[in-house]
Amino acid sequence: MVAPCRIRSPFCVVAGSVGVVGALGLDFLHLWAIVVLALAMSQPNFGAAEAVKAFESVLRTPISIERKYESLDGFRCPEIWLRHSTSRSILQPSNPLSAATPSNILCTEDLNKVYPDGSVSALVNVNLQVPAEQFLAIMGPSGSGKSTLLNVLGGLDEPTSGVVYFRGQPLAQWPSLDRYRHEQIGFVFQSFHLLPTFTAIENVQIPMFHGHRSPAERARVASELLDVVGMSHRKTHLPSRLSVGERQRVSIARALANDPPIMLADEPTGNLDTKTGADILDLFDRLRRERGMTLVVVTHTQEVASRADRVIMFRDGRIISDEMRTGNERTS
């Protein structure tokens, strides 16, 4: 059994020392090894591989480490996570991360976003778990923090504090947020954001430019995606020659370009008439069923919310309600 444990360093180490001995039944030689490791890891140039090897020889069991930073009593305190093959923890985490599991494709922990002037708190201690393949609608008045949350989930913005997890891994551990957005997220915006001098098929290819596909492969995939969203007859048209509903379909095809597991949509029906909006929601439902996608949609409208598996309400940067919908309550 792999048990997580956490040592805060350097001044946090002493407070947990007695707990270390009691948890593992270690003598003070073993305890000293833990303390030295923790203190060493608090240094910026810590040689992790060498220290862990030495530590494993003391404990006679494999371990792995993870460095994590969070605010502690006004300080930026490195937290050291040790994992070893025992049923007993070295130190019991004060804030277990049980919600950040792979079954939750997205998860936030104590998420806060304060804008630079400090006068606006867009997100306040937001804790949210999104299971894979769920259709989640986020509602609330203008300025409540809905779009800020969507941007943070999608890696377009970073939180002031707190953690966003993708399949159990903190986004801070990704090599870059660009790679996370490129590989895992498809974005759909109210204003479409299509390049006006590119045709529909060229717009859909834009996210593929960062990959390794050949020009011919990009064109083939883009053509197939336009077929999927019902735009096979408008592939060579510029956005100015498309209706607003057609532009949204092209933007959805673009969001699917790299086959992401998550689609984030900000008011996707906001510029559409009722019938066209319903058609786009039908398309979302079909894509989710066929591709197993997770769909997170910010909306003001009950028509969108009525299609969702779950609806959360936002106000003043906080989740004020979280409602699951049964099959009878959802419309399609």
N, C-alpha and C positions, 0 to 999 in steps of 0.2 A: 504494500500500500504506500502510495506517495503522499506524504503529509506536508502542506505548506507551512512555512514559518517566516517571521519577519523580525529583523533587528534594525532599529533606527539608530543611526550613528552620526557623530561620535558620542555626543552626550547622552543619547538614548540608550546606549549599550548597557550602562551600569544598572539602569532601572530594571532590565530584564535578566540580569545575571542569575539571581536566585531562582527564577522560574526555569532557566535552562537546566540547572542541576536537578530540580524536582521532576522536570518533564522527561528527561532521558536517563536519570540516575547516573549522571556523569561525575567523575572525580574532577578536581580542580585543574588537572592538566588538560582534560578535554575542554573544560570551560574556558581556560586560557586560550586554547586554539580558536574557539568561537569568537572571543573578544578581539583577538589579534586580527582575525579575518575581517570582522565587522569594521574595526578601526581602519584597516588598510583599504577597505572598499570605499570608505568615505573620501579617500584622496583621489584627485582627478586623474592621476597617472597610474592608478592601481593595476597591477599585472594579474588579471583575473585567473588566467589559466594556471600559472605557477602556484598561486595561493590555494586554489581549489584542489590541485593535485596534493599539496601538502596537507590540506585539511582532510581530504579523503583518507590519507594514510593514518591520520590520528583517529578518526571515527571508524575506520575500517568498513566504510560503506559509500557507494557512489552518491554524489550530490550534484545539483545544478544550481545556478544562481541567476538572479535577475535584479538589475538595479532599477529602482523606480524613485521618482521624486514627487513629493507633495508638500503642501504647507503644513507646518506643525508649530503652533504657538508663535506665529510670526516669522519663523525661520524656514528656509528652503532645506528640508532635511532629507538626505538620501535614505531610502528604505531598502534594505537588503533582504531578498527573499531566498531562503535556502530550502532545497527539496532533497530529502534523503529517504532511503528505503526503510521506513519504520512506521508503525502505527501511531507513534507518539510525536507530537510537535515539539520542536525546540522552544518556540514561542507561539502562542495562539494569536492570530491576527485580530486586531481590534475591529477591523471592518472587512469581514470575509467577502471574497469576490465570487460567491457562488452563482450570482446572476450572470456573470460574464462567462458563459459556457458556450460551446459551439452550437448547441440547439437554439440559442438566441443569436441570430446572425448579426444583430446590432444591439448594443447595450451601452447605456451611459451611467456613470457613477458620480453623484454630487457635482453635476455639471453647472458651471457658472460662467456667464459672459458679461463683463462690464466694459463699456466703451471707454476709450482713453481719457475723456474728461472726468470720468467717475460719476457722472450725474445720472446715467441710465444703466440699470441692471436688466439686460435683455433676457438672461436666463438665471434662475435662482434655484440652486440645489436640485436640478432635474435628474431623477433616476427613472430610467425607462428601459424596458426589455422588449425587443421585437423578434418574435420567433420567425424562422425561415418560412417563406411563402405566405406570410400574412399580408392582408390588405389593411393598412392602418391609415385612417384619416385623422388629421390634426386640424382642429377648429379653434376659433377664438377671434376676438375683435382685432382690428388693425393695431399694430404696435404691441401685441401681446407676447411676441417672441417666437411665433410659429416659423417664420422664414429663417430666423437666426438659428433655431434648432436644426432645420433642414440643412442649412449651409454647414453647420458644424458636423452633422452626421455624414455629409458628403465630402468633407475635407476641403471645402471652399473657404472655411474660416476655422480658427483655432479657439478653444475655450480659454478663458482667463484662468480657470482652475477646474479640476475634475478630469475624468477620463472617458474617452469613447473607445469601445471595444468592437472589433469586427471579428466574428467567429472566435471570441475569447482572447484575441490578441489586441493590446492597446495600439491605437493608431500611431502613437509616438514611437513604436518599435518598427514601423514601416520604413524602408530606405528613404522614401519620400512620399508626400501626400499626392504629388502628381501621379506617381505609379498607382497608388490606391484608387484615385479617381479614374484613371485610365483603364484599370483592370476590373474594378469591382462595382462601379457606379455608372448608371445611365441617368442623365438629367433631362427633364422636360420643363420648360419655362412658359409662363403665361405669354410672353412676348416673342416666343419662338427662337429668336437669336440666330436666324439663318443669314448666311452671307449673301448680300443682294446680287453680287456679280457671279455667283456660282449657281449652276443648275441644281435641281433636286438631287440627282444622283451624285453630283460632286459634293454637295453639302453633307450627304450621308457618309461619304468617305473620309471626312475630316478627322474623326477620332482614330481612324486606322493609320494615319500618317506616322504615328509614333511607334507602330509595330513593325513587323518584318514581312508583311504581305507585299507581293509585287503589285504594280499598277493594275495588271489584268485581274489579279485576285481581288483587289479592293473593289474594282468595278463590278465584278461578278457578285460579291457579297452584298454590295449596296443595291444592286438591281433586285436581288432576291428579297432583301428587306423591304424595299418599296412595294414589291408584290405582296408581302405579308400584310402591310398596312393599307392595301387597296389603292396604291398610287402607280401601278404599272403603266398607266396611260399618260402619266405626266412627268416621266423621268427626266426629260430634257428641258423642262420649263424652268425659267427663273422664278424666284419667289414672288416677284411683282405680277406674274401671270397666274398665280395660284390664289384660290379663295383662302380665307382665314382657317377654315377647317382643314383644307389641304396642306397648308403650311404646318399646322400642328401635327398632321400625320407624318410629314417629312421629318419633323423634329423628333417624333417618337422613333421612326426608323433610325435616325442618327443616334439616339440614345441606346439602341440595340446593337450598334456597330461592333462592339467588342464582346458581345454576349455576356453582359454583366448579370450577376445574381440579384442586384438591387436596382430598382428604379425609384428615383426621387422626383416628385413632380410638384411644382409650386403654382397653384391656381391654374391647372392645365385647361380648364374650361372657362376661365374668366373672360376671355375675349370672344367666346363662341355663343351662337344662339342656342336655344333649348334643344332642338333636334340634333344639331351638329355636336353639342356637348354630350348628348346621350350616346351618339355614335362613337365618340372618343372613349366614353366609359365602357361601352361594349367591347371596344378594341382592347382596353386595359384588362378587362375580365378574361378575354380570350388569350392574350399574351401570358397572363399569369397562370392560367390552366395549362397551356401548351408548353411553356418554358420553365415553370416552377419558380417564377420570380417573386421576390418580396417587393411590395409596392407601398411606398409611404407618400401620401398626398396631403399637401396643405390646401385647405379650401375654406370658403365662406358659405358654401351652399349645402343645403340638406340633400339635394339630389346626388351629389358626390358622396356625402357621408352615408347615405342610405345603401350604397353599394359595398361599403367596407365591412370587414369582419370585426373591426374594433374602432372606436372613436374616442380620442382624448380631447379634452377641452383645456385651452390655455388662457391664462389671464395674468398680466403683470409678471411674465416670465416663469410662471409656475403652472404645473399640471393641477387643475382643480377637480377634474373627474376623468375616469377611465372606464369605458363601457364596452363590454363584449357584445356582439350582436349574434343572435341565433339565426338559423336559416330562415325562419318565418319573418324575422325583422328585416332581413336584407332584401333588397329588390334587385332585379336583373332584367 
